[in-house]
Amino acid sequence: MRIAYISPSSLSDLDISQMSEAQKVMDITYYIVVTPNTKQRAAINLTSLNNEFGIYCAINITELSKYSSLLDLSKVFVVYYTSTRSWKFQGFVQSLKFYKHLKAKRFDIIHYTWPCQYNEFILYALRKKMVLTVHDPFPHSSQISFIREFERKVAFSLVDRLVILNKKQKEDFIRYYKLNNKIILETRLSRYEYLKIYENTNIQKADIVLFFGSILSHKGLEYLLPAMKIVHERYPNAKLIVAGKGEMYFDISPYLNMDYIDIRNRFIHDEELAELIQQCSVVAVPYIDATQSGVIMSAYAFNKPCVATNVGGLPEMVIHEELGLIVPPKNIKALADAICQILGNSVLCRMFSENIHKKYGEGELSWKYIVNQYLDFYNMIK
């Protein structure tokens, strides 16, 4: 059975970790879809790509050589689109070329991890072979748009085999999009193991609270910053690092001169991110709405506990008082109290870390276990 796994560069942190395990047990080819706006996303930095459409083998891309210990790069390709989300004719032509490439390869399964954009709709001609992962059963509040919802509805109506990554939203998702006739695999994310290539055992942990990832309005940063003032009053050595690029959607000027708050509003490369995670004591995920969270899976790569809000699938990832702490969304005091609970209790922190390793490194939430679920699913639908 030959499988094509096609995913945008924005999910490469997840995908590289999953494909590293998947390539051990199945014949799977990984395609990373990149556009001029997404050369620098998640686990990749492909700024050397030229301006011509092409399907490039990773063996010939210098920036991907660092993953040669994790992936068979002869079965990893970058699909470079020179236009995106536009009605330009070239976008449709490039999608047609990619369709012909996939058809010629005669894959048994074509697994997409994101609904096709409208200039890619020709790819649904292969829908009888398709599996679609639904990363967001419902869009984040900061990312709702008419065209995106249109693309989602087209995808869910045409593709009969879906993968959903959290249990809590499954039934509402099926009901809202009328998907009772679909074949749905319910599985989970595991931790982003690829970050371990940057592991440094000499890094010393400190009383650092870490918030990282793209700055978007659904991520609740406006609640974390005032919560940190409370944390600092109780633990004067504690420091908050905000690491991620995005437009600040609220007034952050009151926090800019606080020496215990470090705001790094820029793209954070993996090496720096891995160092920050290893340094911190706790990762804050104060979202006001969510589905899953790659932030949590990145933190878990180094067994770091999280304080997360009770929204979407986050409580399934951060099991309360076992892997971290769950607090109500938009509750500044509860967020501060939970952060302080971890900072002030090294025994609790160590217990969370050990439990994370057991569940995500070795147990039923490890990539080995999850990849076998996918393999069973593929065999069932072939």
N, C-alpha and C positions, 0 to 999 in steps of 0.2 A: 504494500500500500504506500503510495507516494503522496505526500502532503505539501501544499504550499501554505505558508503562514505569512499573511500580509498585514502590515501594521504601520501606523504613522510614527515618525521619529519621536513624537512627544511621549510615546509609550516604550521607548527603547530601554529604559531602566528596568521595567518589568520584563520585557520580552527577552532581553539578553540573559537574564537570570533564568527564565523559564526554558528558553531554547537550549541553554547549556545542559540542562537535564534531559530535555526532550530528544536531542540528537543522539543520546546514548541508547535509546530504546525504539526509535522510529526513524523512517526515512523522511525527513522533513527539511524543506528549504525555506529559509527566512528572508522575506523581502521587506526592506525598510523604505517606506515612502517618504520622500523628502521634497520640499519646495524651496524657492529662494528665501522664504520667511521662516523656514523650519530647519535650516542647516545646523543650528545650534540649539538642541533640545535634549533634555533628560540626559541620557548616557552617551550622546554623540556630539561631536563638534566637527562638522564636515565642511569647513569654510573653503577647502581647496576645490570643491566641486565647481566645474565650469558652468556655463550658461546653456548647455545643450542637453536636450532630453536624452536620457539613456538608461539602460539597465546595466549597472556596473558591478562586477564581482568584487567582494570585499577584499580578496587577496591583493587587488591592485589599488586599494585605498589605504594610504599610510596611517590615517587617523584611527582605523579600525584594527590595526595590527596588535594593539595592546590586549585585544580580546582573543588572541589566537590560542591561549591556554584554556579558554572557556568554550569556544565555538569552533566548528569545522568551517573555516571561512570560505572554503570552496562551495559551500551551500548557503552562503549569505550574500544577498545582493541589495544594492541601493537602487531604488527606482526614483530617478530625479525628474520631477515635473517642473517645467519652467513657467507654468501659469497655475494659479489656484483661485478657486472661488470667483471666477469671472466667466463671462460668456464668450471670451475670445476663442476663436475657432481652433487655435493650437492646442487648447486644453482637451478638446474632444478628440483631436487627431492623436495626441499622446496616449490618451486612454485606449483608443483603438489599437495602437501599437502594443500596449501592455496586454490587452485582451488576446491579441494574436500570439504573443509570447507564451501566455499561460495555456492557451489552447494547444499550442504546439508541444508543450511539455507533457501533456496528457496526465495531469495530476488526478488522483482519485478523490482527494478532498482539497477544497480551497477554503482556507479559514481566514476570514477577515475579522479584524478586531475593532473596526469602526465603520459606521454606515458610509457608503460611497457618497462622495459629493456629486452634484448634478452633472458635472462634466465627466464623471466616471460611470454613469448609469449603464453604458454599454457592457460593463463587467457583469451585470446581472443576467446577461445571456448565459453565464456559467452557473446560475443559481441552483441548479439541480445538484451541483457538487458542493455547494457553499455551506459553511458554518459561520455564524456571526456572534462574536462576543459583545454583550451589552454592558459596557463599563458604567454607563449612567442610565439606569432604568428610567429616571426622570432627570432632566437637565438641571445643573446648578443654577441658582437664582441669578448669578452674574453672567450666565452664558446662554440665556434664552433668546432665540430669534426665530422669525417665521421660516426662513430658509432652512435652518438647522432642523426644526421640527418636521418640515416637509420631507427632508432627506431621511429622517428617522422613520417616518410613517411608511415611506416607500420601501425602505429596507425591511421593516418588520412584516410588511404585507407580502414581500416576494421571497424572503428566505425562510425556510421551514424549520431549520435547526439552529437553535440559539443557545448561548451560554450566558448565565447570569451569575454574578460574583458575590451576591449577598442574599441571605434568606429572607430578611425582614421585608424587603421591597418586592419580592417575587410575585405574590398574589395580586398586589395593587397594580403592578406592571402588566400582568396578564389580563386583568380585568379592564384596565384603561385602554389598552391597545387591542383588546378582543383577540387574544392569542391562544385560546383554548385548544386549537387544533395543531399547535406547534410542538415539536420535540425539544424539550429544554433540559439542558444539563445545569444543575446547581452545584457550583464549586466555589473555591475561594482563591484569593491571592496568597502567595507566600512571600517571604522576605527577599529583598533585592540583594542577592548574594554577590552580584558582580562588584559591589562596592568593596568587597574584601581584598581586591587586588591593591587597594590603597591602605590596607591595615598597617598600623604602626604601633608596635607594643610599647614604644617609649613615650607615647603621649599620656600625660597625666590628666586624670579627671578633675574637674573643678565644679564649683556651684554655679554652673551655667544652665540657664533655661534657654532652649533653642526653638525658634520658630523658623521654618524654611519652606521654600517653594514659591511659586508665582504669587504675587500680591494681587488678590482678587477679593471683591466685596463679600463673597460668601464665606470667607475664611476667618472672620471674627477678630482680626488684629486690633480693632478699636476697643475690644474688651480685654485683650491680653495686656496692652500697654498700661491701663490704669490698675489692672490686677498686679502688675509687676511693682507698682509703687507700694502696695500693701506687703508684697513679698520682701521687698528691700527693707522695709521698716523692721521686719522680724529677723531677716537674715541680711545684714549689711554687706556681706561679701558676695551675695548673689548678684548675678549679672544676666541680662537678657540680650541675646543676639538674634536679630531679625535678618535672615539671609535669603534674599530673593528679589527678582526683578518685577516691577509693575508700577502702575500709577496709584499713588496714595489717594484713596477715595474719601479720606477724612483729614481733618487738621492734625498733623503730627508735630506742629511747632512746639507745643509744651514739652515734648519729650526729647528734642534734639540736643539740649544742653545737659541732659542727665548723664553723668559719667558711668552709670550702671546699665545704660541702654545703648547698644551698638546696632545701628541700622545700616545694613549693607544692601542698598537698593540697586542690584545689578545681577547679571547672570552669574551663578555660582558653579564653577567647574567641579567635577566629581572629586578631584583630589582635595580641594578645599572643603567640600561638603563632608567627605569621609573624616577629615580631621576634626571638623566641628562636632560631628556626631560622637566621635570617640572622646572628645573633651567634655561634653555636656553630661549633666546628671539626669536631665529629663527633657523630653521633647513635648512642646505644647501644640495641641491641635484643637483650637477653640472655635471650630466651624459652626456657622449658624444653619447650614444645610450641607448634606454630603451624600455620597453613595459609598464608595470605598475611599481609601487614601493611600497613595503611594508614599506619602510622607511617613506614615506609620511603618510601612514595609521597609523603607530605607533605615529608619531608626532601629528596627528589629535586626537588620544585618549585623549590628554591633550589640544586640541584646539590650538596647536602651528602652526603659519604660516610658510610656506616654501618659499625659493627661489629655483626654479627649472629651468632646461633648456628646450628649445622648441624641445624636441625629443620624439618620440613614443607617448604614451598615457599620458605623464606627464601634458600637458596643460589641459587635461580633468579633472585631479585630482586637480591641482592647478590653478583654474580659475583666470586669470590675473586681478589684482587689486580688486578682490573680496575675494579670499581665500589666496592670497599670490602674489608673483611676478614671472613672466616668463622672462628669458633672453636667448639670443642666446648661443648655446654651444661653448666652447673653447674661450669665450670672457672674459678675466680676468677683464677688466675695468667695463664691464656691470654687471658682477657678484658682484664686489666690490660695485658698485653704488647701486645695489638693496639691498644688505645687509645693507648698511649705511642708506638707505631710511627707512628700518624697525627699525633699532636701534635708529634712530633719531626722530621717530614720534610715540609716545605712543598712540595717538588717532587712527592712522592707524593700529597699531598692535592690539589694542583692537577691532577694527571693523573686522579685519580678523578673530580673535578668535571667535567673536560672530557669524559670518557667517558660520564658520566651524561647530560650534555646531548646528546651525539651519539645515544645509544641511545633515550632517553626523550623528548627534545625534537624529534628529527628522524627517527629511524630506525624500525626494525621494532617498537619498543616504544612508539611515540608513539600518542596517541589517534587521530590521523588514520588510521594503519595499522589499529589495532584496530577502530575503528568500521566500516571497510570490510569487515573480517571478519564483523562482526555483520550488515551489510547483505547480504552474500553468503549468510549462514546464513538470514536471514529470507526472502530470495527463494527459497531452495531448499525451504523447508518450507511456504511459503504455500499 
